[in-house]
């Protein structure tokens, strides 16, 4: 072999000459470190390369079949012992130079990089990698059910019918064929109604508070309760918890002389809604009222335990319970009222002393550990007669907006000024709109229901 080919791969030799050369030469020493140009060794799954032996080229497959891929010129050849080297290809790529003589230094162990690569290689995956998981396929098969066939999916959404103005006239004159839809005011009213009618799980308890009398707290309780009861399909009841002879029962037609005291006396005999209905009076708007005792001396004995028992009974049959609290915050039932309440409404008048009393109510609640109720509270400002209004209501509203979740103003209405039984149909349109906005603001704090129930409805 020529001197200029020292360090390259030697051509194949006859069997006898190869044996003589192997006996006279030193044992083969693997070059230090792996060949950077050689591809990583491939072994059968689950089988590692033998340790302590340099990798050898596999024997040529002599079985008939497709043409084999040429051997990598950069991988070191090495036929099995006792076999002749195959004929070398016509051209070889230069290999890393090595010294054919004995090594000057003892060989170092090979770098552990190939072993790390083999250890980090993922283990042979099971049959789950070659097809879908049977359990996942079963879950996806039964994930579609009859609940997917909701009304909103199968039926086209009908355009709302206009109820006022020329839009309504055009709809009627065209034989209900031309429907241009409602105007902006009607769309706003429909959106408020939708928010009021949202599903409600359990019982939602609302307490109406005020330190000052004569600000319209009882009137607000009756009008807000009537708005909820007229728009929602569930039951709404208002409880008169005023210890000083409350007047809530005077806002609706009186159907029974029974009071909350009679209800507590007969608690053990009440088993169904019809039993509770015998102790309440109902207005034409479906609002029910549980009256308090007319004798102030008797009503003073209405304690916090009595209120808790009353609410525990009513929440079984009603979805919304409104409580018309007294003017004092230190009476016995107030603590139980606040602990049972899910939300509070602070009522103020359009006067200076009414606004100060309402703000003082919030101060008292903050100081006695009800800060969470204050943050979620709603403030109601009842306006006075337009001609006698000297107080800037916008300043009052701005003050309560900084302390409450929402603020709503109820305009002056002659029907509410009468102080008699309340009929929502006799209210002015602006007052009806303000009550809708108040009810929608309260309903915005309703606990959210599950998505499945909303889609099913």
C-alpha positions as CSV (number, residue, x, y, z in Angstrom):
1,X,0.0,0.0,0.0
2,X,1.3,3.4,-0.9
3,X,2.6,5.7,1.8
4,X,0.3,8.5,0.9
5,X,-2.7,6.3,1.8
6,X,-1.6,5.9,5.5
7,X,-4.5,6.5,7.8
8,X,-7.2,5.7,5.3
9,X,-9.3,2.5,5.0
10,X,-7.3,-0.4,3.6
11,X,-8.7,-2.4,0.6
12,X,-9.8,-6.0,1.1
13,X,-7.1,-8.7,1.1
14,X,-7.3,-12.4,0.6
15,X,-8.2,-14.6,3.5
16,X,-4.7,-16.0,4.2
17,X,-3.0,-12.6,4.0
18,X,-5.6,-11.1,6.3
19,X,-5.0,-13.7,8.9
20,X,-1.2,-13.2,8.8
21,X,-1.6,-9.5,9.1
22,X,-4.0,-9.9,12.0
23,X,-1.5,-12.1,13.9
24,X,1.4,-9.7,13.4
25,X,-0.4,-6.4,14.0
26,X,-1.5,-5.0,17.4
27,X,-5.1,-5.3,18.4
28,X,-7.4,-2.8,16.9
29,X,-7.8,0.3,19.1
30,X,-10.9,2.3,18.7
31,X,-10.2,6.0,17.9
32,X,-10.6,8.4,20.8
33,X,-14.2,9.7,20.8
34,X,-17.0,8.9,18.5
35,X,-16.8,9.7,14.8
36,X,-18.5,13.1,14.4
37,X,-19.5,12.3,10.8
38,X,-20.9,8.8,11.4
39,X,-24.7,8.5,12.1
40,X,-25.8,7.1,15.5
41,X,-25.7,3.3,15.7
42,X,-29.1,1.7,15.2
43,X,-30.1,-1.4,17.1
44,X,-33.1,-3.6,17.2
45,X,-35.8,-2.3,19.7
46,X,-35.0,-3.3,23.2
47,X,-31.4,-4.4,22.4
48,X,-28.3,-2.3,23.2
49,X,-24.9,-2.5,21.7
50,X,-22.4,-4.9,23.3
51,X,-20.0,-3.2,25.7
52,X,-16.3,-3.3,25.3
53,X,-16.3,-4.2,21.6
54,X,-16.1,-1.8,18.7
55,X,-19.1,-1.7,16.4
56,X,-18.8,-4.0,13.4
57,X,-20.5,-3.7,10.1
58,X,-23.2,-6.3,9.5
59,X,-22.6,-9.1,7.1
60,X,-23.9,-8.6,3.6
61,X,-27.4,-10.1,3.1
62,X,-27.0,-12.7,0.4
63,X,-30.8,-13.4,0.1
64,X,-32.4,-12.2,-3.0
65,X,-34.3,-9.0,-2.6
66,X,-34.2,-5.3,-3.5
67,X,-30.9,-3.6,-3.9
68,X,-29.2,-2.8,-0.6
69,X,-28.3,0.8,0.3
70,X,-24.6,1.4,0.0
71,X,-22.7,1.4,3.2
72,X,-21.9,4.7,4.8
73,X,-18.3,5.6,3.7
74,X,-17.7,7.3,7.1
75,X,-18.6,4.3,9.2
76,X,-15.7,2.0,10.1
77,X,-15.8,-1.4,8.3
78,X,-15.2,-4.5,10.3
79,X,-16.3,-8.0,9.0
80,X,-17.0,-10.8,11.5
81,X,-14.0,-12.9,12.5
82,X,-13.4,-15.8,10.1
83,X,-15.0,-14.1,7.1
84,X,-13.2,-12.4,4.3
85,X,-13.6,-8.7,3.8
86,X,-16.0,-7.7,1.0
87,X,-14.7,-6.1,-2.1
88,X,-14.1,-2.4,-1.4
89,X,-16.1,0.0,-3.5
90,X,-14.4,1.8,-6.3
91,X,-14.3,5.1,-4.4
92,X,-13.9,5.8,-0.7
93,X,-14.3,9.0,1.1
94,X,-11.3,9.9,3.3
95,X,-11.7,8.8,6.9
96,X,-10.2,10.4,10.0
97,X,-6.4,9.8,10.2
98,X,-5.2,7.1,12.6
99,X,-1.8,5.7,13.5
100,X,-1.5,2.1,12.4
101,X,1.2,1.4,14.9
102,X,0.8,0.8,18.6
103,X,-0.7,3.7,20.5
104,X,1.6,5.9,22.4
105,X,-0.9,6.5,25.2
106,X,-3.4,4.1,26.8
107,X,-6.8,4.5,25.1
108,X,-9.4,6.5,27.0
109,X,-12.9,5.1,27.4
110,X,-15.3,6.3,24.8
111,X,-17.3,9.4,25.5
112,X,-20.6,8.6,27.2
113,X,-22.5,10.8,24.7
114,X,-23.9,7.9,22.6
115,X,-25.1,6.2,25.8
116,X,-26.9,9.3,27.0
117,X,-28.6,9.6,23.6
118,X,-29.7,6.0,23.9
119,X,-30.9,6.5,27.5
120,X,-32.8,9.6,26.6
121,X,-34.4,8.0,23.6
122,X,-38.1,7.2,24.2
123,X,-39.0,3.7,25.0
124,X,-40.9,1.7,22.4
125,X,-44.4,2.9,22.6
126,X,-47.3,0.5,23.0
127,X,-50.2,0.0,20.5
128,X,-51.9,3.2,21.9
129,X,-49.5,5.3,19.7
130,X,-50.6,3.6,16.6
131,X,-54.3,4.2,16.9
132,X,-57.0,6.0,19.0
133,X,-57.5,5.1,22.6
134,X,-60.6,2.9,22.9
135,X,-61.7,4.8,26.0
136,X,-61.3,8.1,24.3
137,X,-63.2,6.9,21.3
138,X,-66.0,5.7,23.5
139,X,-66.1,9.1,25.3
140,X,-66.2,11.0,22.0
141,X,-68.9,8.7,20.7
142,X,-71.2,9.5,23.6
143,X,-70.3,13.1,24.0
144,X,-73.2,14.0,21.6
145,X,-76.6,13.7,23.2
146,X,-80.1,15.0,22.9
147,X,-79.1,18.0,24.9
148,X,-77.3,19.3,21.8
149,X,-80.7,19.6,20.0
150,X,-81.6,22.9,21.7
151,X,-84.3,25.2,20.6
152,X,-81.9,28.0,19.8
153,X,-80.0,25.6,17.4
154,X,-82.9,24.1,15.6
155,X,-85.2,27.1,15.3
156,X,-84.4,30.4,13.5
157,X,-84.3,33.3,15.9
158,X,-87.5,35.4,15.3
159,X,-87.2,39.1,15.1
160,X,-89.0,40.8,18.0
161,X,-92.4,42.4,17.1
162,X,-92.6,46.2,17.5
163,X,-95.1,47.3,20.0
164,X,-95.2,51.1,19.5
165,X,-95.1,53.8,16.8
166,X,-95.1,53.5,13.1
167,X,-93.3,50.2,13.2
168,X,-96.2,48.6,14.9
169,X,-98.7,50.2,12.5
170,X,-96.6,49.0,9.5
171,X,-96.5,45.5,10.9
172,X,-100.3,45.4,11.3
173,X,-101.1,47.0,7.9
174,X,-98.9,44.6,6.0
175,X,-100.7,41.6,7.5
176,X,-97.7,40.8,9.8
177,X,-95.5,40.4,6.8
178,X,-93.2,43.4,7.1
179,X,-91.4,43.4,10.4
180,X,-88.7,46.1,10.7
181,X,-88.1,45.2,14.3
182,X,-88.3,47.4,17.5
183,X,-86.6,50.7,17.9
184,X,-83.6,51.4,20.2
185,X,-85.8,52.1,23.3
186,X,-87.7,48.8,22.8
187,X,-84.4,46.9,22.3
188,X,-83.1,48.4,25.5
189,X,-86.2,47.3,27.4
190,X,-86.0,43.8,26.0
191,X,-82.4,43.6,27.1
192,X,-83.3,44.7,30.6
193,X,-86.1,42.1,30.7
194,X,-83.8,39.4,29.6
195,X,-81.4,40.2,32.3
196,X,-84.1,40.2,34.9
197,X,-85.4,36.9,33.7
198,X,-82.0,35.1,33.9
199,X,-82.1,31.7,35.7
200,X,-81.7,31.8,39.5
201,X,-80.6,28.8,41.6
202,X,-81.7,28.7,45.2
203,X,-83.2,31.7,47.0
204,X,-81.8,35.3,46.6
205,X,-82.4,37.5,49.7
206,X,-82.4,41.3,49.5
207,X,-82.5,43.7,52.4
208,X,-83.6,47.3,52.0
209,X,-82.1,49.7,54.6
210,X,-82.2,53.3,55.6
211,X,-81.5,55.2,58.8
212,X,-84.1,57.8,58.0
213,X,-87.8,57.3,57.6
214,X,-89.9,58.8,54.9
215,X,-87.3,58.3,52.1
216,X,-89.4,55.8,50.2
217,X,-87.9,52.6,51.5
218,X,-91.2,50.7,51.8
219,X,-92.4,52.1,48.4
220,X,-89.2,50.9,46.8
221,X,-89.6,47.4,48.3
222,X,-93.1,47.2,46.9
223,X,-92.3,48.5,43.4
224,X,-89.1,46.5,43.0
225,X,-90.8,43.3,44.2
226,X,-93.8,43.9,41.8
227,X,-91.4,44.4,38.9
228,X,-89.6,41.1,39.7
229,X,-92.9,39.2,40.2
230,X,-94.5,40.5,37.0
231,X,-91.5,39.6,34.7
232,X,-90.2,36.4,36.3
233,X,-92.1,33.1,36.4
234,X,-91.0,32.1,39.9
235,X,-92.4,33.3,43.3
236,X,-91.4,36.6,44.9
237,X,-92.3,37.5,48.5
238,X,-91.7,40.7,50.6
239,X,-91.3,40.5,54.4
240,X,-92.2,43.4,56.6
241,X,-89.5,43.3,59.3
242,X,-90.1,46.8,60.6
243,X,-90.6,46.6,64.4
244,X,-92.5,49.9,64.5
245,X,-95.7,48.9,62.7
246,X,-94.6,48.6,59.2
247,X,-96.8,49.7,56.3
248,X,-95.7,47.3,53.6
249,X,-99.0,45.4,53.7
250,X,-100.8,48.7,52.7
251,X,-99.1,48.7,49.3
252,X,-101.1,45.8,48.0
253,X,-104.7,44.6,48.5
254,X,-105.0,42.9,51.9
255,X,-106.2,39.3,51.6
256,X,-105.6,37.9,55.0
257,X,-105.2,39.3,58.5
258,X,-102.4,36.8,59.2
259,X,-99.0,38.1,60.1
260,X,-95.5,36.8,60.4
261,X,-96.2,36.0,64.1
262,X,-99.0,33.6,63.0
263,X,-96.6,32.0,60.5
264,X,-94.0,31.3,63.1
265,X,-96.6,29.9,65.5
266,X,-97.8,27.3,62.9
267,X,-94.5,26.4,61.4
268,X,-94.8,22.7,62.3
269,X,-98.0,22.4,60.3
270,X,-96.6,23.9,57.1
271,X,-95.7,21.3,54.5
272,X,-96.3,22.8,51.1
273,X,-96.6,26.2,49.3
274,X,-100.3,26.3,49.6
275,X,-99.9,26.3,53.4
276,X,-97.6,29.3,53.3
277,X,-100.0,31.1,50.8
278,X,-102.7,31.2,53.5
279,X,-100.5,33.7,55.5
280,X,-99.6,36.1,52.6
281,X,-101.4,38.7,50.5
282,X,-100.8,38.9,46.7
283,X,-101.1,41.8,44.4
284,X,-102.2,41.7,40.8
285,X,-98.6,41.7,39.8
286,X,-98.1,38.4,41.7
287,X,-96.0,40.0,44.5
288,X,-96.8,38.4,47.9
289,X,-96.4,40.2,51.2
290,X,-96.0,38.8,54.6
291,X,-97.2,41.5,57.0
292,X,-95.9,42.4,60.4
293,X,-97.9,42.9,63.6
294,X,-99.9,46.0,63.7
295,X,-99.4,46.4,67.4
296,X,-96.0,48.1,68.1
297,X,-95.7,46.4,71.5
298,X,-96.1,43.0,70.0
299,X,-93.9,43.6,67.0
300,X,-91.0,44.7,69.3
301,X,-90.6,41.1,70.3
302,X,-89.7,40.1,66.7
303,X,-86.2,38.9,67.4
304,X,-83.3,37.8,65.2
305,X,-84.1,34.2,65.8
306,X,-87.6,34.8,64.7
307,X,-86.4,36.4,61.5
308,X,-84.0,33.5,60.8
309,X,-86.8,31.0,61.2
310,X,-89.0,33.0,58.9
311,X,-86.4,33.2,56.2
312,X,-85.5,29.5,56.6
313,X,-89.2,28.6,55.9
314,X,-89.7,31.1,53.0
315,X,-86.6,30.2,51.1
316,X,-88.0,26.7,50.5
317,X,-90.9,28.0,48.4
318,X,-89.7,31.4,47.0
319,X,-86.9,32.4,44.7
320,X,-86.6,36.0,45.8
321,X,-87.2,37.3,49.3
322,X,-87.2,41.1,49.9
323,X,-87.0,42.4,53.5
324,X,-88.3,45.8,54.4
325,X,-86.1,46.6,57.4
326,X,-86.8,49.2,60.0
327,X,-85.1,52.6,60.4
328,X,-83.0,51.5,63.3
329,X,-79.9,49.5,62.8
330,X,-79.5,48.3,66.4
331,X,-82.8,46.5,66.9
332,X,-82.7,42.7,67.5
333,X,-83.6,41.5,64.0
334,X,-81.1,43.7,62.1
335,X,-78.1,41.5,62.7
336,X,-79.9,38.4,61.5
337,X,-81.2,40.3,58.5
338,X,-77.7,41.3,57.4
339,X,-76.2,37.8,58.0
340,X,-79.0,36.2,55.9
341,X,-78.9,38.9,53.1
342,X,-77.2,38.2,49.7
343,X,-77.4,41.9,48.8
344,X,-78.5,45.1,50.3
345,X,-80.2,48.2,48.8
346,X,-79.6,51.5,50.5
347,X,-82.5,54.0,49.9
348,X,-82.0,57.7,49.9
349,X,-84.2,60.7,49.1
350,X,-83.3,63.7,47.0
351,X,-82.8,65.8,50.1
352,X,-79.7,66.7,52.0
353,X,-80.6,64.8,55.2
354,X,-81.8,61.8,53.2
355,X,-78.5,61.5,51.3
356,X,-76.5,61.9,54.6
357,X,-78.5,59.3,56.3
358,X,-78.0,56.8,53.5
359,X,-74.3,57.5,53.5
360,X,-74.2,57.1,57.3
361,X,-75.9,53.7,56.8
362,X,-73.0,52.6,54.7
363,X,-70.5,53.9,57.3
364,X,-72.2,51.9,60.0
365,X,-72.0,48.7,57.9
366,X,-68.3,49.3,57.1
367,X,-67.6,49.7,60.8
368,X,-69.4,46.5,61.8
369,X,-67.8,44.0,59.5
370,X,-70.2,44.2,56.5
371,X,-67.8,45.7,54.0
372,X,-68.5,43.0,51.5
373,X,-72.2,43.8,51.4
374,X,-71.4,47.5,51.0
375,X,-69.2,46.8,48.0
376,X,-72.0,44.8,46.3
377,X,-74.8,47.1,47.4
378,X,-77.1,49.1,45.2
379,X,-78.1,52.7,46.1
380,X,-81.5,54.1,45.2
381,X,-82.2,57.8,45.1
382,X,-85.8,58.8,45.1
383,X,-86.4,62.1,43.5
384,X,-88.8,64.8,44.8
385,X,-91.1,67.1,43.0
386,X,-89.3,68.8,40.0
387,X,-90.4,72.3,41.1
388,X,-89.1,71.9,44.6
389,X,-85.8,70.2,43.7
390,X,-82.9,72.4,44.9
391,X,-80.5,69.6,45.5
392,X,-78.1,68.6,42.7
393,X,-79.0,64.9,42.3
394,X,-75.9,64.3,40.1
395,X,-73.7,65.1,43.0
396,X,-75.6,62.7,45.2
397,X,-75.3,60.0,42.5
398,X,-71.6,60.6,42.1
399,X,-71.1,60.2,45.9
400,X,-72.8,56.8,46.0
401,X,-71.1,55.6,42.8
402,X,-67.8,55.7,44.7
403,X,-69.2,53.4,47.4
404,X,-71.8,51.1,45.9
405,X,-71.8,48.7,43.0
406,X,-74.6,50.5,41.2
407,X,-76.8,53.6,41.7
408,X,-80.3,54.1,40.2
409,X,-82.5,57.2,40.4
410,X,-86.3,56.8,40.6
411,X,-88.0,59.9,39.2
412,X,-90.9,61.6,40.9
413,X,-94.3,59.9,40.2
414,X,-97.7,61.2,41.3
415,X,-99.0,57.6,41.8
416,X,-96.2,56.8,44.2
417,X,-96.8,60.0,46.1
418,X,-100.3,58.9,47.0
419,X,-99.0,56.3,49.4
420,X,-101.8,53.8,48.6
421,X,-101.8,50.5,46.8
422,X,-99.3,50.4,44.0
423,X,-100.3,49.6,40.4
424,X,-97.4,49.4,38.0
425,X,-99.7,50.2,35.0
426,X,-100.4,53.7,36.5
427,X,-96.8,54.6,36.7
428,X,-95.2,57.0,34.2
429,X,-93.1,55.5,31.4
430,X,-89.9,57.0,32.9
431,X,-90.7,55.5,36.3
432,X,-91.3,52.0,34.7
433,X,-88.0,52.3,32.9
434,X,-86.2,53.3,36.1
435,X,-87.7,50.3,37.9
436,X,-86.6,48.0,35.1
437,X,-83.1,49.3,35.3
438,X,-83.1,48.9,39.1
439,X,-84.3,45.3,38.9
440,X,-81.7,44.6,36.2
441,X,-78.9,46.1,38.3
442,X,-80.0,43.8,41.2
443,X,-80.2,40.8,39.0
444,X,-76.7,41.3,37.7
445,X,-75.5,40.0,41.1
446,X,-77.5,36.8,40.8
447,X,-75.3,33.7,41.2
448,X,-74.5,32.3,37.7
449,X,-76.0,29.0,36.7
450,X,-74.3,26.2,34.9
451,X,-73.8,26.4,31.1
452,X,-75.7,23.2,30.5
453,X,-78.9,24.5,32.1
454,X,-78.7,27.7,30.1
455,X,-78.2,25.8,26.8
456,X,-81.0,23.4,27.6
457,X,-83.4,26.3,28.2
